């Protein structure tokens, strides 16, 4: 079955850019949407963005100005960049497959295990 | 933005009991585009229900979802020890938002 694995630095300095990659195994990245979701320690879930394998994107309006999501079908990977980070961006970042229905935005299954990114100098 | 409010914040029950978790939306969720997830400590969320009432693959039939419009419910018919966790609802009819979660704890 499809499995996802996040990778990237666990510590980012304030004002810098957070960069994460999600590797998809056990299936092709083609024909699906792929998403990033985050969870600050002890808090709830926040959707960040998703991307179709062809490259079309959808962003959370509250984060859109700082987020870039991209896909590399040759590597079966997709990536997240979040610029100008602050301590408020400290969170566990999850990648997930998004199942997007007609006229909707999608639910998430499966999820990666998540990676903690701390923003601190 | 549709705001989802889950209640109660914490639910204390015993194994074998029935659990009823509520998710109320600030405006109608189109096409019943609502999902439920279970999250255990240190783990990623797991999809339980999508489309308000469709169980995800491999989810036991003691989990059921219902509702439409602004009021949705997740019911666990007979609690097993492994069901004690945090549960989140998520709507995907108008952008994507999550509820704040309900913690289901052992009484």
Interface residues (C-beta under 8 A of the other chain):
Chain A: X44 X45 X46 X47 X60 X61 X94 X96 X99 X100 X101 X103 X104 X105 X106 X107 X108 X109 X110 X111 X112 X113 X114
Chain B: X1 X30 X31 X33 X35 X37 X43 X44 X45 X46 X47 X50 X51 X56 X88 X90 X92 X93 X94 X95 X96 X97 X98 X99 X100 X101
